[in-house]
């Protein structure tokens, strides 16, 4: 049978992994610079932890893990006839994590007595979603999250804006937009159009505006039970101007009767003030009140990042969630975070051609192998190179020199150390730079100093 992998998943060879590690390292360094500490959580979580946190659509995208052994032994005909929701508890108790935020909230609740609040953590792990695979959308992908819990200070939101700018500029992706909104504004909109408390259904539809357009959004709202008069009152959402100052002014006028909506606008303005105080150069921030993000646990600020000039969706997103830990018995713990989608960032950088050169090179120098005598001598040199912290390898077989150089070239190894009988006798080893073609006789001490 011809081997294959599931749709929506990918293999990554050495060349791709070098580029992915470049992204991981860039994000990790920024997180650490801002005071975040690393943790990991299990691949599987109990379904009771995951369900009900992402809305109905999110729950349907959870990968469920069948119980071990005879997973159907507790099934009854009645359960089968009532559909999968009745069957599920009998056949699956666990699921693959959908994101890193809900497992983090579960971790905080389970370890609250040991954590120093505010607690700042970052997490770099894969997540799984039973989504329909397409360009930029995978069933298995990495997220790089950073969250702060235990404080409602808007300085945290401002620092997220700073981290986003720092990460993408360090990666060489300079043309991007950080969209920001506040869930309280969306709640305020629900109030002024006469459907208070229905902001979740409203947000799910509005969040698709950029993908399906105004008409389709209105059709979906109608299908969700929103009356024509209500949809008509929603029209300012689609017509507010692009000018940021005018947009906020018009928004205050529209939401003047909503205390919640005005509070959201005030928070948004405060975040922007903090960003200005931090002295961010050339900010790429855009207020977008149609930004909703479908996850139902956001309660305050919402972030989404889009790389411009490429046909790929958002590459990072996040927001504030004041009530998430309350689902696990610990109410009143506020949190805010950001998540970078490494696989989409990889695709963006690949399309833009901004990966640095020689990212695939892991070996810095290769030692040739002519015969048994040269091999033994080369092994001694190899140890000294590695002891000096230089990535090095020896060609494992005594074959024609052309083949050895071809190997080094394919692996993009920048230097080859040629050791033959003459080099052993004189102690002057031939170091060849494969990029320039220059070859020089050097003592081992000189080579160690130059390559280190």
N, C-alpha and C positions, 0 to 999 in steps of 0.2 A: 504494500500500500504506500502510495506517495505521501510523505510526511507534510504536515501543514500546521499552521497556528490558527487560533480562533480569530474571527474577524474583529477588528477594533483593537488588536494587540500587535506589537512589533518586536522584532529582534533588533538588538543594537550591537554591531561589531566594534572592534577596537577603535576605528576611526570615529564612529559616532559617539562611543563612550567618552573619548577624550574631549569632544565638544560638549557633551552633557556635563561632564565633570567641571568644565570651565564655567558653565552656568551655575552649577551647584556651589562651587567655590565662591563665585562672585556674590551670590545671595547670602551664603553663610557668613562671609566676612562683614557684610553690611549689618546683618542681624546681630552679630557679636559686638560690633562697634556701638550699637545702640543698647547694649546691655541685656540681650535676650539669652537664655540658657536653653540647651537642647534637651529634648526628651523624645521617646518613642512609645507608641502604644501598639497593641496586637493587631495583626491583620484582620482577625475576626472579632466581632463584638456580638453580644447577645442582641437578638432582634428587638427586645424590649428597650434597649438603649437607643437603637437607631430609628425605629418607626415613630411617626408622629412629629418628627423634628424638621422635616423637609417639605411638608405639604403633601397633598395626595399624589401629585406628579412625581415628587422625589421618592416617595415610598414605593412607587411602581418601578423605579429604576434601581432599587436595591437588589444586589445579588444575594439570594438566599442559599444557605448551605444545608443540604439535607442531613438529617440525623444519621448517625452511624448505624451500620447493620441494616436490619429490616425497618427502614424509615416509614413504611406504610402500615406497620402493625397496629397502630392505634386509630387508623382511619375507619370511619363508619360510612355506610351508604348515605346517611343523612348529611354528613359533612360534605361528601362529594356532590350531592345534589344542590347544596347551598352555595357552591362556588369556592374559588381559591382562598378567599379571606377566612372562611370557616375551616378549610383544610390546612392552611399554613401552620397554625400552632401545633398541629399534630405531627407534622412531618419535618419542620425546620425550626430550630431554636436559635440559630446563629446566622449571621450575615457578614459579608465583606464590607469594610467601612466605605461609606459614600464620600466622606470628606474627613478632614482632620480636626474640625472644630468641635463636633459633638463628642467624639472620643476624648478630646481635651477637657471638655466640660465634665464628663464622667470622671476623668482622672482628678480634676480639682476637687470634686465632691468627695471622692474616696480618700484623698490625701490632704484634706483641708487643714488638719491639725499640724502638719509638718511644713506647710508652705509659708514663705514670707510674702505677705501682701504689701503692695501690689506685686503680683507674680508675672514675670515676663518670660515666655517660653517660645522657642522656635522648634519646628518639626519638619523634617524632610523625608517623606515616605510615599509609597504608591497608594492610590485609591482606585475603587472600581465602581463603574456605573453601567447598568444594563441598557445603554443608550443605542440608538441606531448609528452605526459608524459612518462617518463622512469626513471630508477634509477638515482637519483641525479638531475633530471630535473623536475620542477614543474610548474604549471600554476599560482600559487600564492605563493610568497615567500618574505621573508624580506631581505632588503639590509641595510647595515650600511655604509653610505657614509661620506667621509670627503673631502672637496674641498677648494682650495685657489684661489681666483680670484683677478685680479688687479696687478699682478706682473708676470714677466717672469723669475724670479730668479730660477736657478736650485737647490738652497738650498731646495726649496719646494719638488722637486723630491727626493732628498736625504732623507728628513725627512719622506716621504712616505715609503721609504725602511726601515727606522728605525722603524716606527710605525708597519709595517707588522711583523717585527721580534719580537717586543715587544708583540704584540697581541697574536701571536701563541705560543710564549714561556710562556706567562702568562696562556694560556689555556691548556698547557701541550702537545701541538702538536709541537714536536721538530724536526721532520724529514720532512722538507718542502723545496721547491725550489722557489725562487723569480726570475721568468724570466723577462728580460727587453730588450726592443728594442726601436727603434726610427722610427716614421713614415717617417721622412725625408730620412732615409736609404732605405726604401721601395720605396719612390719616386725616389731616385737615381738609384735603381735597374731598375725601369721602364724606366728611361732615357737611361741607358747603353744598355738595350736589345732592344731599339728602339720603345718603346710605351709610350712616355712621356704623362702624364695626364691621363693614364689609370690605375693608381696605385690602385684605389678603386676596380675595377674588379679583379686585380691581387691579392690584399690583401685578398679578400673574399675567393679565391681559396687556397692561400698559408696558410691561417689560419687553414685550415682543414688538413694540412699535418700530424699532429700527430694522427688524427682520421682515415683518409682514405688512407694514404700512397702516395708515389711519383707518381705512375702510375695513380691513380685516380685523383690526382691534375692536372696532365698534360692533362688527358682526359677532365676535367672540363674547363681548360684554352682553349683547342681546341674548345669545345662547345661554349665558350664565344667569339670566333672569333680570338683568338691568333694564328698566323701562326706557322708552324712547326719550321721555322728558329728562330723565336722569342723564342719559348719554349726551343730550343737547347741552346740559349744564357743564359737561366736561370739556367742551370745546376749547376753553382757554389753554388747556394742557397742550393742544396741538398748535396754538398760534402765538404763544409767548415768544418774544424776540430773542435773538442770539446775544445781544449786548448784556453782559453779566449784571451791571449795576441797574439797568432798566428792568431786566427780568426780575430781580429781587424786589424792586419797587412795585412793579405790577403785581407780583405775587402777594406782597403785603396787603395791597388793596383788595385783591380777590379773596384772601383768607382772613380778612379783618375780623370776621365773626367767629373764627376758630382759634381758641386759646392754644390748642395743641399744634395747629399749623404754624402759628406765629412763633411758638417755642422752637419748632424745627428750623425756621428761618434764622432765628437768633443764634442757634447753635452753629448753623452753617456759616454765618458771618463771623462768629468767634473763631472757628477753625481757620478761616481765611486770614484773620488778623494775626493769629499765632504763626501761620506760615510766613507772613510778611515779616514778623518780628525775628524769625529764625534767619532771615536774609537769604532765602532761596533765590538763586539767580535764574532768570528766564523760566518762571513757573509755567507748566503746561496743564493748568487746572481749569476745568470747565464745569460750571453748575448745570446740571441736566435734570429737570424735575420729572422727566419720563423714565429716568433710571429707577428701577424698582428691585431688580434681582429677585428671582422667584422664591428664594429660601424664606420660609415664614418666620425664622427666629430673629431677624433683624428688627431693632427697635429705634435706632438713631441714625447716625451717619451711614451712608452706603457709598462704596467705592467701586469703580470699574476702570480698567486700563485697556486702551486700544492702541495697537501699533498702527500708525498711518501708512498708507501706500501698499498694504498687503491685504489679500483676500482671506483673512483669518479673523475669527471673533475675538472676544476679550482674552487678554493674556494674564490678567490678574484681577482680583476682586476681593471685597470684604466689607466689613461694617461693624456696627456696635450691636451687641445683643445683651440686653439687661436681664432677661428672664430665662436664659438657657439652663443655667445650673438649677433653677427652681424646679425644672422637670425631674431632677434627681434628688429633690428634698433639701436643697440649699438655696432658698430665695434670697434676693437682695444682693447678689454678687454681679456687678457690672463687668462687662468685658468688651474689647474691641480688637479686631485683627485684620490681617491681610493675607491673601494666599496667591502665590505666583504659580502659574501653570507651566512647568518646565517643558513639557512636550510641545505646547504651542509656541513658547518662546524659542525653542530649538527651530521649529519650522519657520518662524519669522526671521531669525538670524540667518538661516540657511537661504531663504528666499532673497534676503537683502545682501547676502555675501559679506557679512561683517564679522565672521569668526576670524580670530587672529591666525596667521600662518603658523605651520608646524605644531598645531594642537594635537596631531596624532602621534608625535614623537614622544615616546616614553624613555627610550634608550638614548643616552648622549654619545656614547662611544662604543664601537664594536671592535674586538680584537680578532685579527685573522688567525687562521689555523692552517699551517703548511704541512707539518709532520708531527710525530710523537714528541720530538725534542722541543719544537716551538710550542706545542700544546702545553707541556708541563711548565715551561717558562711563562707562557701566557696566563696560566691559571694563577701563578704567583702575582703577576701584574694585576689581574682581575680583582684579586682580594684587596690589594692596596687602593685600587680605584674606588671600590665599593666602601672601604673603610673611610675614605675621604668624602663620602657622601655623594659620589658621582654614579649616576645610573649607567651601568655597563654590562656587557655580555660578551661571550666568546663564541665564535661560530663553532657548532658542536662537532663538525667533521672536517677532516683534511681533504678538501676538494679544490678544484681549480679556482684561482683567485677571482676570475670573472664572475663565477656563481656567487661568491661571497660578497662581492661588491653589489651585485644585483639585489641580493637579499637586503643589504644595508640601505640601498636606494629605495626599495619598495616600502621599507619600514620608516623611511624618512629619518634615518639615523644621521646626524650631522657630521660625525667624525668616525674615521676608521684608523685603528692603531695597527700598523703593519709590523709584524715581528717575524723575521726570518733568521737564518744562520748568521748573516752579517750583523744584524741589529743585536743579536744576543752577544756576539763577540765584542762589539764596540761599546755596547750600552747606550747607543744612540738609537732610539726607537723612532720609526717614521710615522708622524701624525698627519693624516690627510683630511683636509676640510672638503667634504663632498659638495658643499654649496659653492665654494670658490674654485675648487680644484687644486688649491695650494697644498704642497706637501713639504714638511720640514723635519729634519732630524733633531730630536730633543731628548734630554735626559728624563728619566721617569719623574724626578722631582719637579722639573719644569712643566711637564705635562699635567701633573696633579695640580700645580698652582694655576695653570691656564684654564683648565676645564672646571675647576672648583669656583 
